[in-house]
Amino acid sequence: MRQIVLDTETTGLETSQDHRIIEIGCVEMVNRKLTGRHYHQYINPERKVDEGAMEVHGITDEYLQDKPVFSAISSEFLDFLDGAELIIHNAPFDLGFINHELKKLGKKTPLLESGCRVIDTLGLARQKHPGQKNSLDALCKRYGVDNSQRDLHGALLDSEILADVYLLMTGGQVNLNINQQENSESGEINTASTIRRLPKDRKPIRVIRANDSELAAHHKKLEDIKSASGSCVWLESGE
């Protein structure tokens, strides 16, 4: 399963006022594991950035002057997304701006969501945590994700943070089967064809058991997970 976590920064809030995308950041996950592949691009919006928007992301008109326009990067961007499931926080906002850019290309380009399944993590968070703050910063605090570098909004950094939040919010990473091997380039999982057995004359493995304080710290961590996500299978199973 290939997923792309996506975020954008814009010149303002309303496409009805012809506000434009100025930054796109995406990170790739395959089988719920970050692959290290990403797409990141600043874009010349061919208009001024609103002062209020600049206070949020810190991207100036001067910085964007020599950046490519959206039409110059659209094919590369869409190729990166092709066939993936999209994970976006407040998806209607980002999709609205991307579709606004696609319409301005003057081609019969379909809307982005017509070719990609979209998961809106804001909607997902509201279902899991009704009546609570569900901004990305609030979710970072709730799930213990480090966002200390997030003084200003940035599309690539925010997509990386959102990937961590999404994995925790939906149950953490998977594929811990020791009988599986992963192709680091393709992200495909292959079942191991052989089992390596330990030699019969090996020394006994030393077992170091947790002490009382370590067990207490472990139990507290499980309680924190239950408090954040609503359940914890290890507590329920008596581990």
N, C-alpha and C positions, 0 to 999 in steps of 0.2 A: 504494500500500500504506500503510494507516494503522496505526501502532503507538502504544501507550501504555506508557511506562515508569512503573512504579508502585512505591510503597513505603508502609509503614504504621509507626506507632508504637503501642504497646499498654501496658496497665496491668501486664502480666506475660507469662509465657511459655506458659501452658496454658489453652486454651479449656475443658478439663475442669474447671477451677476457676473458670469463668465470667469469665475475664479478657476485656477488651474493647478495641476500637480507640479511640485518643484522637487520632490524626492520620492523615490521608491526603494523600499528595502524588503527583501525576501530571504528566508532561509528554508532549506529543504530537509524534510524528514522522510525516511523510508522505514516502514515497519516500526513507526513510533521512535525512531532513533535519529538524532541529528547526524547528517552525513558530512557536514563541513562545506557543502556547496551552498553558494548564496548568489543573489543578484542584487546589486546596489547601483543606483544611478541618480545623480542630480540632473535637473532639467530646467532649461530656460523657458519660463512660462510666457514670454513675450508680453508681459504686463507687470505692473508694480505689485509688490507684496504688501498686504495690509499691515499697518503698524501693530495691530493686535495679534496677528498671526506671527509676526516676526518676534514678538515678546515670548511666544510659546516655543518656537523652534530655533530662533536665532539665526536664520538663514537670510542674508541680505540680498538686495537687488544687485549690488556690485559683484557678489560672489557668483551669481547665476549668469552673468553676462556672457561668459565664454562657454557655457554648458550647452549640450545639444538640445534641440527642441524635441518634443514628444514623437513627432513623426519619424525622426531619425533613429529612435531607439525602440519603436513599437514592435517591430518584428522580433528582435532579440528578446524583449520582455515577454511577449506572448509565447514564444518558443520555450522559454524557461517554465512557464506555467502549464504548458500543454499536457493534458492528461492527468493533472494533479487535482487533489481535493484541496480547497483553499481554506485556511484558518485565519480569520480576521476579527479584531475586536471592534465592535460597532460597524459591522460589515456594510450596512446601507450607505454609510458615509463614504468609505473608500471605493465601494463598487460604483456609487453615483459619480464620483470624480473620474474613475477609470473609464466608465462608459461615456462620460462627457467628452473625454479626450478621443475615444474611439470614433464617436460621431463626428468630431471635427476633422477627422482624416478624410472625410468625403467619400469613403468606400462603404460597401455593404458589409461592414464588419459586424458580426453578431455581438449581442451583449455578453459580457464576460461570464455571467452566471448561466447562460444558456449552454455553455460547453464545460462548465466546472461545477461540481458540488461545492457548496459553501457552508462552513460552520461559523456561526457568529458567536464568539466566546462571551460577548456581553449578554446576549440572550441566554446562553448556557449558564452563566454566572447568576443571572437573575432567577433562574429556575432553582438553582442549588442554594442560593442565599437570598431569599426574598426579603425585602425591606432593609437590606444592608447596602453600603456603598460597594459598587462593583467596577470602579475605574481600574485601570491597569495598576496604578500605584496601590490601591486598596487591596487588590488581589495579591500583589507581591507581598504585602505585609501579612495577609491572611495565610498564604502558603509558604512563607519563609524564603521567598526568592530575593536575591540580592539585587537591588536596583540603585545602589549608591552612586553609580556613575551617571544616573539619569537626571542631571541638573536641568537639561533642556530636552525636549522631545527630539528624537531622531529616528528615521524610519528603520534603519538597519538594527540599531540597538533595541528599539521597541519590539521588533519582530523576534529578535533573539530572546528577549525577556518573556514575550508572550508564548514562545515555544515552551519554555520551562513551566510557565503557569498552566498552560493547556495540558501538558503531560501530568502534572500533579493533580489538576482539577478532574482529570478523567482516569486517574488510577495509576499514574506513574509509568515508567518505561517497562517494556515487555521483552520477550526473547531472552530469558535467562537460562534456557535449556542448555546444559553442558554438552549435550550430544549434537549440538548444531554448530556449524561454522559459517561465518559471514564473509562474503566477497566484499572487500572494502571499497572497490571501485563501483560495483553495480548495486550494492546494498542487498543483494539476493541472499537468502538463507538456504544453505544446503545441509542436508542431514549427513552426519559423519558416517563413513562406510565401515570404519573399524573401531574397536574398543581397545584402548591401551590399558593393559593390566599391570599392576604393581608387582615387582619381583617378590617371590615367596620369602626370600631371606632378608627383606627390608627390616629396619628397626621399627619398633612400635611407635605410632604417632603420639606425641605428647598432647594431652588434652588439658587446656587451661580454662577452667570454669569461671564465669563471671562472679564477682563478689557482690555483696548486698548493695553497695552504692551504685555499681554498674547496672544491676538489675533494676534498681529504682529509677535511674536515669533512662533506661530502656523503656520502662513502663510509662514514664512521663512523656517520652517521645510518641509512643503509641496513642496516648490520650490526646496529645496535640494534633495528631493526624486525624483522629476521630472528631475532634472539635472543629477542625478546618473543613473536612470533607463530608462529615455526617456519618461516617462508618469507618471501621478498621477491622479487616478480616483477621488480623493476628490477635486482637483482643477478643473477637467473637469466637475464635477457635481455641482460646485459652493459652496461646503461645506466650 
